[in-house]
Amino acid sequence: MIVRVSYQRTDKPGASGSALFVFDLRGEPAFIGSAATNEEARKLIDGVLGAGAAAEEKLSNECNDIYAELCKGFKPGPDMLGRCSDKRPAIADKIPPKCIADFQTNIENYHEAVGGGK
């Protein structure tokens, strides 16, 4: 979110100013920074979003490598993890904490797709 704040300057009577404040509202609100122009504010946001997307993609790749290792012998594909989990339920105990949410989402999506609600 970008918010423009207009104000009266105290150092110059009669003069006004404005500043843009940039916040990240994903999860808990967080102040990202301030900027003088819309372009600068947009760059602040793009930097945060780009860094977040890169981190998410890196984590996704790491988790996928773990799943592939745990599911050796299963045909690779979008349903590999679901089929593997159904046949080898103990793999759930081997998923590292950083991948738990992704793992659970994948399993839920698999069961919805195949018509079973485990």
C-alpha positions in Angstrom: 0.0 0.0 0.0 1.3 3.5 -0.9 0.0 6.4 1.2 0.8 10.0 0.3 0.9 12.3 3.3 0.7 16.1 2.7 1.9 18.4 5.4 2.8 22.0 6.3 6.5 22.5 6.7 7.5 24.0 10.1 10.9 25.1 8.9 9.4 27.3 6.1 6.2 29.1 7.0 3.5 28.8 4.4 5.4 26.0 2.6 4.0 22.5 2.2 5.4 19.1 1.4 4.4 15.6 0.8 5.9 12.1 1.1 4.9 8.7 0.1 5.0 5.9 2.7 5.1 2.3 1.5 3.6 -0.6 3.6 3.5 -4.4 3.0 0.0 -5.6 4.1 0.7 -9.3 3.5 0.4 -10.8 6.9 1.2 -8.4 9.7 1.5 -4.8 8.3 5.1 -3.7 7.9 6.6 -0.4 6.9 8.8 -0.8 3.9 10.1 2.8 3.4 9.4 6.3 2.2 9.8 7.8 -1.2 9.5 11.2 -2.9 7.9 10.0 -6.2 5.4 7.4 -7.3 8.2 5.7 -9.3 10.4 5.4 -6.2 7.6 4.0 -4.2 6.8 1.5 -6.9 10.4 0.4 -6.9 10.3 -0.2 -3.2 7.3 -2.4 -3.6 8.7 -4.3 -6.6 11.9 -4.9 -4.6 10.0 -6.5 -1.7 7.7 -8.5 -4.0 10.6 -9.7 -6.1 12.6 -10.7 -3.1 9.5 -12.5 -1.7 8.8 -14.3 -4.9 12.4 -15.4 -5.3 12.5 -16.7 -1.8 9.2 -18.6 -2.3 10.4 -20.1 -5.5 13.7 -21.2 -3.8 11.8 -22.8 -1.0 9.4 -24.5 -3.4 12.3 -26.0 -5.3 14.0 -27.2 -2.1 10.7 -28.9 -1.0 10.2 -30.5 -4.4 13.7 -31.9 -4.2 12.8 -33.4 -0.8 9.6 -34.9 -2.1 11.4 -36.4 -5.1 13.9 -38.0 -2.8 11.2 -39.4 -0.4 9.1 -40.6 -3.3 11.7 -42.4 -5.3 10.1 -45.1 -7.5 7.0 -43.1 -8.2 6.4 -41.7 -11.6 7.2 -37.9 -11.6 4.2 -35.6 -12.2 1.7 -33.4 -10.5 0.1 -36.3 -8.6 3.4 -38.0 -7.5 3.4 -36.6 -4.0 -0.3 -37.5 -3.4 0.2 -41.1 -4.7 3.4 -41.4 -2.7 1.8 -40.1 0.5 -1.1 -42.6 0.1 1.3 -45.5 -0.3 3.9 -44.3 2.2 2.1 -42.3 4.9 5.3 -42.3 7.0 6.9 -39.7 4.6 4.8 -37.1 6.4 7.1 -37.5 9.4 10.1 -36.8 7.3 8.9 -33.5 5.9 11.0 -30.6 7.3 9.1 -27.9 9.1 9.8 -25.3 6.3 7.9 -27.6 3.9 5.0 -28.7 6.1 2.4 -26.1 4.8 3.4 -26.8 1.2 3.2 -30.6 1.7 -0.3 -30.4 3.3 -1.6 -28.1 0.6 -0.3 -30.6 -2.1 -1.9 -33.6 -0.4 -5.2 -31.7 0.1 -5.3 -30.7 -3.6 -4.5 -34.2 -4.7 -7.3 -35.7 -2.6 -9.8 -33.1 -4.0 -8.7 -33.8 -7.5 -9.1 -37.6 -7.2 -12.4 -37.2 -5.5 -11.5 -38.5 -2.0 -11.4 -36.4 1.1 -8.8 -38.0 3.3 
